[in-house]
Every structure is written in structure tokens, then in C-alpha cells.
Amino acid sequence: MFVRRATADSVIGRQPAPAEWFFGPWFQPSGDEDKLLTGWRTPRSKGGLEVPITVAQTYTHYLPCGGQAGDRATNGQRKRTDKYHAWGYRVTTYVNSFVCQHHPDGAFAVGKANGYFVKTKLGTVYPEAYLAYLSDNSGLVDFTAPGAEKWWQSLVNEALTNRYDGWMEDFGEYVPPDSQLADGTSGLESHNKYCTDYHKASYDLTWPRFGPDFAQFVRCGYTGTGKYARIVWGGDPSSDDSEADGLPAAISEGLSMGMSGIGYWGSDIGGYHELFTQGEASAELVTRWAEVGAFSGIMRTEADGYPRPVLPGSPRAQVWDPAVLPYWRALSRLRTQLFPYVWAAAQEYQHSGMPIMRQLSFAYPDNDVAWGKGDATAVAAARYEYLFGPNMLVAPVVKLGDRGRDVWLPPGQVGQLLGRHQLRRRVGRVQRAGLTNGPERWTGCARRRAAGSSAAVREGRHLSHAVAARRADAG
């Protein structure tokens, strides 16, 4: 298998060994954090939400502008992480490689004086416009400049002192092509290498201290970046069902990443950008995306977005909203029950380079349909299908408004994950895939009357003992 050979090469490499908690459900708090913190852990019988959650994603921007500085007097950041840890959550924060001109600690002046920023060809700091801080240009840290790596590490080290368990390591792809780096290369020449240098600086800071027990999740990379990137997420997709940048595109990206040697990958459940969509993320979109997230390497939500102005009364749907919560609860429980299976797949990646999300050709290399060739009906039915680990075939519903989809059943023994109906045809119609059927129906997979995304189980190893799988005749 080419991924085994490619990722075993020292130039490409495999992602670092993960921590177990990476593979539980992640969520981003919004609004009343304390209410959500207690709600997830409290039984419904006592008025709680009763949802298993592992990781809380918070977004104090340690860079570019030292967003944590206002909390220093009250030790607010440390109190925040202590609160999350007391409730049993892991908690992450946010960094990037920009430094804004008005950084409260005078970091921009230090970086400018020491030559730590990417420059123009005239030798001045190349001004970077950071979308969230349009009134303030930033400098981009040049990791090829002597001393710049350790200086950047000192800027983000405060997050470690405040006991965060990881961070979103954002951006890295904004190297201007006409800029100049300290090693003599142009921005165009160093555009791809910058990602590796940036994430290596983070890895070198955190791995000696925490080993696998730190969730550094990144979005930019090139050949060789993977061995310094514990988790990869798919950037900021559009909150829609477009094949160009929405939910279907996220599946394509995840499978492409797997074929590129990345095993631990996830997307923003619900999407992010809403500037060019018909509206903010709907309950249906968040639910459909959560289905895909539950069967991705990393299952993580996105509570915020970047919306255009919308009419009052049409807010972005959240996983704790009444219209989404029953499905989110069912998915989070299923994901937690599947942990032994997911963890085994994560370990398999360490040994073989085989990703958790797998394009069909990984399992069926001699079958034309797995390569998108042959019988047109079967090829159409197999679109957006993939394997989750070695034994689960996933066929998500990705078009809003759809209440069913065709499923291609590969050769071999196939059994249902949940539900009462058996799969018996090479191409079967999954009907009544409506959100109104309820999560207990929606989690099933069958030839008929199954609701929501399908997940079939191939006979094989590493099935979680918590999942009931029955053999069925696929012929």
C-alpha cells in the first residue's frame, strides 16, 4: 500500500502519536459557559443535557494581539482552565504566527527590532492585514530568522503556563509571494515550507513537555508537515451543502487528506463561512454535518461563524438547540461507545499509515466502483461513501432536504450497525432519511426505512464490544 511506503519515508512521515482523549466529542462553548459545562454532565432527569463531551474549545487569541493580557490581574485564564478540568473536560485555546502592532506587551516592537518578521524587498516589516483586526496590521513571524522560533515560543508559552491542553494553531499559509525571508528565499519559494517551520516550532515546544498529551490542531501543511502536526482540521468551510466548499467538500477533503498520509483529521461541524451562503447554519445542516463528524478521525463542532448580516431571529444553529440536541446526544454517545474501535484505527495509522477515514479503493483496490469507474448506477450510489476504520462503511446524506440516498454495497459480508433491517442488495435505497424520524431511527443503516446517514459494518477485527453488528447476506 502506497500510504505505508510514503508515510514511512522520513521526508513525509506520520503524525505524532495521539492521546486517547483526542477521539472523544469536542464542542465549542458559546454564551453561558457554566450552564453548558454543568448541563452536559447532568442527567436529563435532573434537568441537564446528559451528553458525553471530552474537549471544550475556547478561543482566547494569545496571538496576534495578546488577548489573554486582560485576564492577568485576576488570573482569569488559569481560573478558566481549572474550572474545565474540575468538570472533567480537556480545554484548548488559540494561537497563530502573526503579531499585531499594538500587542499589549510591546511584542511587535521587539520582533521588528530583532528582525523576527517576514520583510518586504526593501527590508521593512511586511504589513499583514488580519481580518479580525482590520485597524491594526501585523507582522508574520519568520521562523528562518535567528532567534525567531524561540521568541515565538515565548509568546505562546503563557497558554501552557495557564494549563491549556492544546490550541488551534491557525493560519500559516499567508506568506506574501513578494516578501523576503531571512534565509534569502522569497515568499513564493518558502510558501509551503513555512507551514512546516511554523508547526515544527510548536511541536518542539510542546512535545518534550507533554508528549502525546497536547492537542495541537493545524490547517496548513505541505510534504513533511504531518510529522509535526498532531491533528489537522479542514480550515473554514462554508456553512452549506455545496460540493465546492460545504459539507460534501469536507468529506472529499478528509478522504484526500487520508490519501496524503494524514490520519487524524476532522472538519468544522456546521461549517464556518456564511458570507456567501443563503443564511447561517441551519439545524438540518448542523445535524447532517454532525453525522459526518461522528465518523471522522476527529469529531469537533464550530459554534461561531463569519456571517453576513442576517435578519433578526435567524441565528446560527447550535448542537445544544432543541432541534439538534437529540441527534447530538445520540451521536456523542455512539462516538463514545465506539472509542475502542476508533482507538484501534488510530493505532493502526501509527503502524501502517492507514488513515481513519479511508477512500473505498483502500479496501477494494480491485473493484472498479471503488475507483469511480464501471457501472454508472453503482458509481453514483458510492459517491461520498467511505470507510471509517477497517470495518465500517459510511454513506452520509449530504444534500439538504434529501430524505434518502442510494448506497453501494461492496463485496463481502456486510451487517448493520444499528437498526432492524438487513442490507441485501449491491445498491440499496436508504429511504425516509428524515430528521423527523428521531435519533433512534436515524442512527440505523438498512436497505429501507433507515433514517439519516448510513453506517454498515464489514466483518473483521477491532469492532467495539459496545456496538451490535449482525452478519447479513450482501449478495
C-alpha positions in Angstrom: 0.0 0.0 0.0 1.4 3.4 -1.1 0.5 5.2 2.1 2.5 2.7 4.1 5.6 3.4 2.0 5.1 7.1 1.7 4.5 7.8 5.4 7.3 5.6 6.4 9.6 7.9 4.4 11.5 10.3 6.7 10.7 13.2 4.4 7.0 12.7 4.7 6.5 11.0 8.0 3.3 10.2 10.0 1.6 12.4 12.5 2.8 12.1 16.1 1.3 9.5 18.4 -2.1 10.8 19.8 -3.7 10.9 23.2 -6.8 8.9 23.8 -8.9 11.9 24.6 -8.4 13.4 21.1 -11.1 10.9 19.8 -14.0 11.9 22.1 -16.6 14.5 21.1 -15.3 18.1 21.0 -17.5 21.2 21.4 -17.1 25.0 21.4 -18.9 26.8 24.2 -20.8 29.9 23.4 -22.9 32.1 25.6 -23.3 30.8 29.2 -20.3 28.6 29.6 -21.1 27.5 33.1 -24.6 26.4 32.1 -23.2 24.2 29.3 -20.4 22.9 31.5 -22.8 21.6 34.0 -25.5 20.7 31.5 -23.5 18.2 29.5 -22.7 16.3 32.7 -26.1 16.5 34.4 -28.7 13.7 33.8 -31.9 14.7 31.9 -33.9 13.5 34.9 -32.3 16.4 36.8 -32.8 19.0 34.1 -29.5 18.5 32.4 -28.4 17.8 28.8 -26.7 14.5 29.5 -24.2 14.4 26.6 -20.7 12.9 26.8 -18.2 15.5 25.9 -14.4 15.3 26.1 -12.9 18.5 24.9 -14.0 22.2 25.2 -12.6 24.5 22.6 -12.1 28.1 23.8 -10.6 30.9 21.7 -8.7 33.5 23.7 -6.3 34.7 21.0 -2.9 34.6 22.6 -1.7 35.9 19.2 -1.8 38.1 17.3 -2.8 40.7 20.0 -2.2 39.1 23.4 -5.9 38.5 24.1 -5.0 37.0 27.5 -3.4 40.2 28.8 -6.7 41.5 30.3 -7.1 38.4 32.4 -3.7 38.6 34.1 -4.7 40.8 37.0 -7.4 38.3 38.1 -5.6 35.2 36.9 -8.7 34.6 34.8 -7.2 32.3 32.3 -5.9 29.9 34.9 -9.3 30.0 36.7 -11.0 29.1 33.4 -8.9 26.0 32.8 -9.2 25.0 36.4 -13.0 25.2 36.0 -13.0 23.0 32.9 -10.6 20.5 34.4 -12.7 20.3 37.6 -15.6 19.2 35.5 -13.5 16.6 33.7 -13.0 18.3 30.4 -9.9 19.0 28.4 -9.7 22.6 27.2 -8.0 24.2 24.2 -7.2 27.8 23.3 -5.9 29.7 20.2 -2.5 30.8 18.7 -1.2 31.8 15.3 2.0 33.2 13.8 1.0 36.9 13.5 2.0 39.6 16.0 -0.1 42.8 15.8 1.4 46.3 16.0 -0.4 47.1 19.2 0.4 43.9 21.1 0.0 44.9 24.8 3.4 43.6 25.8 5.2 45.5 23.0 6.0 42.3 21.2 5.7 43.9 17.7 8.5 46.4 18.6 10.7 43.6 19.9 10.1 41.5 16.7 10.8 44.4 14.5 14.0 45.4 16.3 15.4 41.9 16.1 14.4 41.1 12.5 12.0 38.4 13.5 9.3 39.2 10.9 9.0 38.5 7.2 10.1 41.5 5.3 9.5 43.4 2.1 12.2 43.6 -0.5 13.1 47.0 0.9 13.8 45.4 4.3 10.8 46.7 6.1 8.3 44.6 8.0 5.8 43.2 5.5 2.4 44.5 6.8 -0.2 41.7 7.0 -3.9 42.7 7.3 -5.5 40.4 9.8 -9.2 40.1 9.1 -10.4 40.2 12.7 -8.2 43.3 13.4 -8.5 45.4 10.3 -7.5 48.6 12.1 -4.1 47.1 13.0 -1.6 45.5 10.7 0.5 42.5 11.9 3.9 41.1 11.3 4.3 37.5 10.3 7.0 35.6 12.3 9.9 34.5 10.1 11.0 31.2 11.5 14.2 31.2 9.4 15.4 34.3 11.3 18.0 33.5 14.0 16.2 33.5 17.4 12.7 33.9 15.9 11.5 30.4 16.8 12.3 30.7 20.5 10.9 34.2 20.6 7.5 33.0 19.1 7.6 30.1 21.6 8.0 32.6 24.4 4.9 34.4 23.2 2.6 31.4 23.3 4.2 29.7 26.3 1.8 31.6 28.6 -1.0 29.4 27.4 0.9 26.3 28.6 1.5 28.0 32.0 -2.2 28.6 32.2 -2.7 24.8 31.8 -4.4 24.6 28.4 -4.4 21.1 26.9 -3.9 22.2 23.4 -4.6 25.0 20.9 -5.8 25.8 17.4 -2.7 26.6 15.5 -4.2 28.8 12.9 -3.1 30.1 9.5 0.4 29.6 8.2 -0.5 30.0 4.5 -0.4 33.8 4.4 3.2 34.2 3.3 3.2 37.0 0.6 4.8 35.8 -2.6 6.8 39.0 -3.0 8.1 39.0 0.6 11.7 38.2 1.7 12.7 35.8 4.4 15.9 35.8 6.5 17.4 32.8 4.8 17.4 34.6 1.5 14.3 32.9 0.0 11.3 34.8 -1.4 7.8 34.3 0.0 6.9 32.4 -3.2 9.8 30.0 -2.7 9.1 29.5 1.0 5.3 29.5 0.9 4.9 25.7 1.5 7.9 25.3 3.8 6.6 28.0 6.1 3.9 25.7 7.3 6.4 23.0 8.3 8.7 25.5 10.1 5.7 27.0 11.9 4.2 23.8 13.2 7.7 22.4 14.0 8.3 25.3 16.3 5.1 24.4 18.2 5.9 20.7 18.2 9.4 21.4 19.6 7.9 23.5 22.4 5.1 21.1 23.4 6.3 17.5 22.7 9.2 17.5 25.2 6.9 18.7 27.9 3.7 16.8 27.2 4.4 14.1 24.6 1.2 13.0 23.0 -0.9 14.7 25.7 -1.4 18.0 23.9 -3.9 18.7 21.1 -2.2 21.0 18.6 -4.6 21.2 15.6 -3.5 22.9 12.4 -4.8 23.7 9.0 -1.8 24.5 6.7 0.8 22.0 5.6 2.9 20.5 2.8 5.0 17.5 2.3 6.8 16.8 5.6 4.5 18.9 7.8 2.5 15.9 9.1 5.1 14.6 11.4 4.8 17.9 13.4 1.0 18.2 13.3 -0.8 16.2 15.9 -4.3 16.9 14.4 -5.3 18.5 11.1 -8.7 20.2 10.6 -10.1 21.3 7.3 -9.9 25.1 7.7 -13.0 27.2 7.4 -15.6 25.6 5.1 -18.8 27.3 4.0 -22.0 26.6 6.1 -23.9 25.0 3.2 -24.2 21.8 1.3 -22.2 22.9 -1.8 -19.8 20.5 -3.4 -17.3 23.3 -3.7 -16.8 24.2 -0.1 -19.6 22.8 2.0 -20.5 19.5 3.7 -19.8 17.3 0.7 -16.5 19.1 0.1 -15.5 18.3 3.7 -15.8 14.6 3.0 -13.8 14.9 -0.2 -11.1 16.8 1.7 -11.0 14.2 4.5 -10.5 11.4 2.1 -7.9 13.4 0.1 -6.0 14.0 3.4 -6.1 10.3 4.2 -4.6 9.5 0.8 -1.9 12.2 1.5 -0.8 10.5 4.7 -2.9 12.3 7.3 -4.7 10.0 9.6 -6.1 12.3 12.4 -8.4 14.8 10.6 -11.7 16.5 11.2 -13.8 19.4 9.9 -15.8 22.2 11.4 -19.2 20.7 12.2 -21.7 23.2 10.8 -19.1 25.0 8.7 -17.7 28.5 9.3 -18.0 31.0 6.5 -21.5 32.3 5.8 -20.8 35.4 3.7 -22.0 33.8 0.5 -24.5 31.2 1.8 -28.3 31.6 1.9 -28.2 32.0 5.6 -26.5 30.9 8.8 -26.0 27.2 9.6 -29.4 25.6 10.0 -30.4 22.8 12.4 -30.5 20.4 9.5 -27.0 21.3 8.3 -25.5 21.0 11.7 -27.2 17.7 12.2 -26.1 16.3 8.9 -22.5 17.6 9.5 -22.5 16.0 12.9 -23.3 12.7 11.4 -20.2 13.0 9.3 -18.2 14.3 12.2 -19.1 11.3 14.3 -17.5 9.1 11.6 -14.4 11.3 11.1 -11.0 11.0 12.7 -11.8 14.0 15.0 -15.3 15.0 16.0 -15.4 18.7 16.7 -18.1 21.4 16.5 -17.9 25.0 15.4 -20.2 27.3 17.4 -19.1 30.6 15.7 -19.1 31.6 12.1 -18.3 34.5 9.9 -21.8 35.6 8.8 -23.1 38.3 6.6 -25.8 40.5 8.2 -28.9 38.4 8.6 -32.4 39.1 9.6 -33.2 39.0 13.4 -34.4 35.7 14.6 -32.3 33.6 12.3 -29.2 32.7 14.4 -26.7 30.0 13.7 -28.0 26.6 15.0 -26.0 25.1 17.9 -25.7 21.5 19.0 -27.5 22.3 22.2 -30.5 23.8 20.4 -33.7 21.7 20.9 -33.9 20.9 17.2 -30.3 19.5 17.2 -29.7 18.2 20.7 -31.4 14.8 20.4 -29.2 13.9 17.4 -26.1 15.4 19.0 -26.7 13.4 22.1 -27.2 10.2 20.2 -24.1 10.8 18.1 -21.9 11.7 21.0 -23.0 8.6 22.8 -22.3 6.5 19.7 -18.9 8.1 19.3 -18.0 7.4 22.9 -19.2 3.8 22.6 -17.0 3.4 19.5 -13.9 4.5 21.3 -12.2 1.1 21.3 -12.7 0.8 17.6 -11.6 4.3 16.8 -8.5 4.0 19.1 -7.5 0.7 17.3 -7.8 2.5 14.0 -5.7 5.4 15.3 -3.0 2.9 16.4 -3.1 1.2 13.1 -2.2 4.5 11.4 0.9 4.7 13.6 2.0 1.3 12.4 0.9 1.4 8.7 0.0 4.9 7.7 -3.6 3.8 7.1 -5.9 6.8 7.9 -9.0 6.5 9.9 -11.2 7.9 7.1 -10.5 5.7 4.0 -11.3 6.1 0.4 -13.1 3.0 -0.9 -10.1 2.0 -3.0 -8.1 1.3 0.1 -10.3 -1.6 1.0 -11.4 -2.6 -2.5 -8.4 -1.9 -4.8 -9.6 -4.4 -7.4 -13.1 -3.1 -7.7 -13.8 -0.5 -10.4 -16.6 1.1 -8.5 -14.2 2.0 -5.6 -12.2 4.0 -8.2 -15.3 5.7 -9.7 -15.3 3.5 -12.8 -17.7 0.9 -14.2 -21.4 0.6 -13.7 -22.8 4.2 -13.6 -25.6 3.4 -11.1 -23.2 1.8 -8.7 -20.7 4.7 -9.1 -23.4 7.2 -8.4 -24.5 5.3 -5.3 -21.0 5.1 -4.0 -20.4 8.9 -4.1 -19.4 10.2 -0.7 -19.2 6.8 0.7 -16.1 5.9 2.7 -14.7 3.5 5.3 -14.4 4.6 8.9 -11.6 2.4 10.2 -11.2 -1.1 8.7 -14.8 -2.3 9.1 -17.4 0.5 8.9 -18.8 1.7 5.6 -20.3 5.2 5.9 -22.8 6.7 3.4 -23.8 10.2 4.6 -26.8 12.2 3.5 -25.1 15.4 2.3 -27.8 17.3 0.4 -30.1 19.5 2.5 -33.8 18.5 2.0 -32.9 14.9 1.0 -34.6 12.2 2.9 -32.8 9.2 1.3 -29.8 8.2 -0.7 -28.5 5.2 -2.7 -25.8 3.1 -1.1 -23.3 0.9 -2.9 -22.7 -2.4 -1.0 -19.2 -3.7 -1.6 -18.3 -7.4 -2.0 -18.1 -9.4 1.2 -20.1 -9.9 4.4 -22.0 -6.7 5.4 -24.0 -6.3 8.5 -26.0 -3.4 10.0 -24.5 -1.3 12.8 -27.9 -0.4 14.4 -31.5 -0.9 13.3 -33.7 -3.8 12.4 -33.5 -4.1 8.6 -30.8 -6.1 6.8 -28.8 -4.9 3.8 -29.2 -7.4 0.9 -28.5 -5.6 -2.4 -25.4 -4.3 -4.1 -27.2 -1.0 -4.5 -29.8 -0.2 -1.9 -32.0 2.8 -1.3 -31.8 4.3 2.2 -35.3 5.8 2.5 -37.0 8.1 4.9 -33.7 9.6 6.0 -35.6 12.5 7.6 -34.6 14.3 10.8 -38.2 13.9 12.0 -37.8 10.2 12.5 -35.8 10.6 15.7 -32.2 9.8 16.5 -33.0 6.2 17.5 -34.2 5.5 13.9 -31.7 7.9 12.2 -28.6 6.1 13.5 -29.6 2.9 11.8 -28.4 1.6 8.4 -30.7 -0.6 6.3 -32.0 -1.1 2.8 -35.2 0.6 3.8 -36.7 2.7 6.5 -33.4 3.8 7.9 -33.1 7.4 8.8 -30.0 9.6 8.3 -26.5 8.7 7.4 -25.8 5.0 6.9 -23.0 3.1 8.7 -22.6 -0.5 7.7 -20.1 -2.9 9.4 -17.7 -5.1 7.5 -16.8 -8.4 9.1 -13.4 -8.0 10.6 -11.3 -7.1 13.6 -11.5 -4.3 16.2 -15.2 -4.0 16.4 -16.2 -2.2 19.6 -17.9 -4.5 22.1 -20.5 -1.7 22.6 -21.8 -2.0 19.0 -24.2 -4.7 18.0 -23.3 -5.9 14.5 -25.1 -8.8 12.7 -24.0 -10.6 9.6 -26.2 -10.3 6.6 -26.0 -11.6 3.0 -24.8 -8.9 0.7 -25.5 -10.9 -2.4 
